[in-house]
Amino acid sequence: MPVVANQYNIVVEQGATFSLTITYKDSAGAVINLTDTDARMEIRQEYTSASALVTLTSAAGGSGNTSGIAMGGVAGTIVVVISDTETKALTAPATNVYDLELVTADGAVTRLVEGKATVSPGVTASEYGA
């Protein structure tokens, strides 16, 4: 039976650092080793949009306020980070789409999660030029 991506909607707050931690487990609840596995994620306005609003990879890492995806190896964790600078540049309010894919060393791709990426507008005037 093929694996179907989990539906998980996210809210990205404009001007704030976005962070999401996922622990990848099998159907029995055992953690899946992600050593030698890469990840990639994109947020687009629509599924058919020619370009992405946000593009993240595990090659860039990702921690603190640095955009990217950090892989946890044997712990099975995936930490997605979008910096405050990148979220500030997003149009808000908006409802976009995203997915997060894992790529194994042999090139197999699994779409782990997908869903809506809602951008919540910032209010603080000094941050948004109001």
N, C-alpha and C positions, 0 to 999 in steps of 0.2 A: 504494500500500500504506500503511495507517495506521501511525503510529508507536506502538510499544508501550513503556510505561514500563519502565525498567530495574529489576530487583529488586536492592535493596541494603539489607541489614540493618545497623542501627546499634546501638551500645551507648552509653547515656547513663549516666554515673557520677553517682550521687546526691551532691549537694553540691559538684560540680566543674563548671567551665565546659566546656560542650560546644561544639566547633567542627568544622565539616566544610566543606572546600573542594572544589568541583566545577568542572571546566573543561568547558564544553559544546562538543562537536565533532560535525561531520557524519560520515557513514559513511566518508569519505575521510581523516578525521583533521584536517580544517581547522577552526579555531576559529570558532564562530558568534558574530557580533556581537550583544550583548544590550542595545545602546543602545535606549532607549524600551521596554524590557521590564521588567515587574514580576514578583515572585515571591511565593508564599505557601506556607506549610507548616503542617500540623496533625499533632499526635500525639493519638490517641484510644485508649481502652481496647480498643474493638472497632470494626469498620467501621460498625456501626449505632448506636454511642453517640450520644446526643443532644447532648453537649457535648464540646469538646476539652480535653485536659489541658494542651496547649501550643499557642498560635497565634502564628505569626510572619509578618511581611510585610516586603517591601523598603521600604515607606514608613517603617518604623522604623529602617532601616539595620541595623547589626549589626557590632560590632567589639569587640575586647578582651573585656570582661565585660558588654557591653550586648546584650541579646537582640534579634534581628532578622536580616534577610537583606541582605547588601551585594552589589550587582550591579557587575560589573567592566566593563561596556560592551564596547568592542572587544576586550578581553582574553578575553571569554567566560567569566569566572569568576563563581561564585556562592559566597558565604561565609555559612554558616548558623551562628548563635551562639545558645546558650541559656545564660543567666547561671547562676552558682552558686546564686543565690537561688531561681530557678525549678526547677532540678534538685533542690535540697534538698527542695522541696515535693512532689515526685513520690513515689508509693508504690513501695517496693522491697522485695523483688525483684518485678518485673512484666515481662510481655511484652505490649507494646501494638502498635499499627499506626500508620504515618505515610505521608504522601505529600508531594511537593514539586512544585508546579505553576508554570509560567511563563505569563504573560499578556501578549500583545503589545499594542501601541498600538491596534490595531483590534479588540481583545477576544478574539482566538483564544486558547484555553487548551490547553497541552500538559502532560500529566503526565510529568515528567522521570524521577523515581525514586519508588519505593514499596517498602515492606517492613515488617519487624518493627522496633520500637524497644524494645529490652530495657533496663530500668533496673536497674543494678547497685547494690546497697545500699552506703552508706557505712559505715565501721567506726569511725571516730574518735568516741568517746562524747560529747565536749564539743560536737560538731556536731549530734548527733541526739537530744539530751535523755536519753541513757541514764544 
